[in-house]
């Protein structure tokens, strides 16, 4: 009967429906989806015989083979089915259509955490379930997740305030441990990256990039033109954020303020089309167009190494014991990496040292310098 009713609805075109009809149907479908999930999860919770028949740990193996559901998604559904079976009010909320599948997932996760909390009692668990199911009728799944983390404090502020603070500290410590950034060259003119940030830093990062994305401002500049996809606007905003960082405020890196080096011959620079090296050479950097090199020179603090003559760069003699920043840059350009035998550490990670020790009369000249 359900399948027949769906077929009848699917042959009808919603374009011709009244607004109230659309709103009514969407509201009823939301409720029906929750009830359909309740039925599916109830069957999955008692699907041990399917696992026995197929020889799998649970029904997820059969779902992967027969229903072509990804195993991770199938196992997640089986896990949710077991969780809902434990909590009667959540199961009843699903069956009534007031708790969606996503909200049921959030509630069962919160209740499992309470069940494992040594401070919480069985009575706390029962009350928390009742409160969360009640909240589910008024909150989105994300809002419910936030409430779920502090539901014990709502039950008994005195008893659980310290516990919540400790849990929050533990979560922040775990976030620090999980913080990571991976960067790679796609070899197609782009650099790829992904990573994980603590929530506090991640939200700052998101707000900063959004400030530079400025979709409304761009819409005003190009009236009538469709806006680019949001992901592209965010990417362009991130580029602008990086290009406007003040190099003077950055930490010293390899004995010098962080800089971008562009190596280009005078002849290439003068061409309408030319190639420059971003970095010290193609091994420790990448190639860019001369046009991009000129654009960078307009809005970034860079050190341009224009190679066109035989002039030597900056020898300080005995005037200075330490190599000057511009000398270190010249050494990086010449040496490409650490000069110790068998070491290929990039130049940014090296310090400039005297081949003849300063104390023994060595000079702070390029010919007497080495990156180590």
URGIJO-V130296 format. One record per run of one state. SS is the DSSP state (A for helix, B for strand, O for the rest). FROM is the first residue (numbers start at 1). LEN is the number of residues. Records with the same first field share a line. If there is no record, write none. Layout:
SS: FROM-LEN + FROM-LEN
//
This chain:
O: 1-1 + 11-3 + 17-2 + 46-2 + 55-5 + 67-4 + 87-1 + 97-4 + 116-6 + 137-4 + 150-1 + 156-1 + 179-1 + 186-5 + 197-2 + 214-1 + 222-8 + 244-3 + 250-2 + 253-4 + 258-2 + 271-4 + 279-7 + 300-2 + 308-17 + 336-1 + 338-8 + 350-2 + 355-3 + 361-5 + 372-1
A: 2-9 + 14-3 + 19-27 + 48-7 + 60-7 + 71-16 + 88-9 + 101-15 + 122-15 + 141-9 + 151-5 + 157-22 + 199-15 + 215-7 + 230-14 + 247-3 + 266-5 + 290-10 + 325-11 + 347-3 + 358-3 + 366-3
B: 180-6 + 191-6 + 252-1 + 257-1 + 260-6 + 275-4 + 286-4 + 302-6 + 337-1 + 346-1 + 352-3 + 369-3
//
